[in-house]
């Protein structure tokens, strides 16, 4: 029931992001995000994420950014919000020293 309810939520907003990690590496972070892998390379991937609104979409992207560096490509409103939030995240190297 829960899965069907979540799947029925309209996903009217999309964003395209690049992630500095292989898509398999970040799959656990993407397991709860409505997404499509658009392009893959050895150490990066391009992903299209679907969301119900800009705020939820931005939160989904920042969740991915907790595991790997992310850059939002489009739309501009999401890219700006993601840039603002991700610059406040601790660097991965600083986090690994804790």
N, C-alpha and C positions, 0 to 999 in steps of 0.2 A: 504494500500500500504506500509506504513512504517513498520508495523509489519511483513509483508511478506518479505520485503527487509532485515530486521534485521535477521529474521529466516533463510534466505538463506546464511548468512555469514558462511564460513567454520569454524568449531570448531575443530581444529586439535590438541589442547593441553588440557590435563586434569590435574587437581590437586586434591588431597584428603586432606581435612582439618578437624580438630576437632574444635568445637566451644563450649565454656563454657556457653551454653544457650540452652534452649529448642528450637527445630526447629520452633515451632509456634511463639515464641517470636521474632525470627529474620526474619520471613517470609517477612515483609515489606522491609528489606534490600536485600533479595534474589529475590524479585519480578522482578527485571531487570537483573538477572544473570541466565544464562543457567546452571542449576544444577540438581542433584538428591540427595535426602536424602538417605544415605547408611545405617545408624544406628541411633537409637535414645535411649536416656536414660532420666531420670527425669530432669537432669540439664545440659545435653550436647548432642551433636549430631555429627555425621560424615557425611560430605557432599562431593560429587564429583562435582567440578566446571569445566565447559568446556569453552575454550576460543580460540580465533583465533591465539594468540601467547603468549609467556611467559609474556611480558610486560602487555598486556591487562588482562591476567589471574591474575597477581599479583595485579593490580589495583582493580579488582573485589573482591579479597580476602581482601585487605586492607579496602575497603568500608564496608565489613562485620565486620572487626575488629573495626571500629568506633563505633559499637553498642554492641560488645561482644568480650571477649578475644578469640583469634584465634591462632591455631598452624597448620602450613602447614606440612603435613606428607610427601608427595611426589608430584612431582619429587624434587630432591635435589636442582636444580637451583631455583625453585619457593620457596621452603622452606627457602633457604638462603635469597632470596630477601624479602620475607614476614617478616622474623625475623628481618632483618635490618630496614625495614620501621616501623614495629609495635613497636619496642623498642623506637622509637621517638615519639610515640603517648602519649598524656598525660594519666595518670592513670585515671581509671573511678572514683575513689574516689576523686581525685583532681578536676576532671571536675564537680562533683556533688556539690562541695563547691563554685562554681562560682555564 
